[in-house]
Amino acid sequence: MASETAGIRLIAHDTLGSTNAEALALARAGEHGPLWVTAACQSAGRGRRGNAWTSEPGNLYASLLLTDTVPAGRTPELCFVAALALHDAVSALSPALKPQLKWPNDLLLDGAKFAGILIEAESVQGRSPAVAIGIGVNCAHHPRDLPYPATDLAAHGVAAAPVALLEKLSAVMQVRLAQWEAGF
């Protein structure tokens, strides 16, 4: 389903393999960003170094596709931009939360991971690289039996619907991207 969130186009799916993979496939097919791609559930979500990302319904799975705006040498900086935007969005939902940024791509609450960021770039013929900024947030539940502590927003008393969190994230992402473009 196509629509908008905070002025950026949005394509929402019930189920996808991976929102990042879909965003990059759209870029190869000629799509120009910015564009959010979301899924209520991912069947092949992944994190850094190819780690699987548990993707049950009730959490946020979203990728922001950027094209023609990211100089190749600055792509890694987008992880900082996304982390700051996600920090801002979560803090706006509940000022009592104190999310912490963990280099290079995690957000923590009380030392437990509740969100991850995955930046993937791909050359698209005749254009600057297409970049997918993948963001997964444990809103309603979190994976168990991990080698590190994990949590979710609901466990911290925050009822965050993925759609509401995305709306907030989309708005602050635009602010953080503008700051980055002006000189990080």
Disulfide bonds with the S-S distance in Angstrom:
none
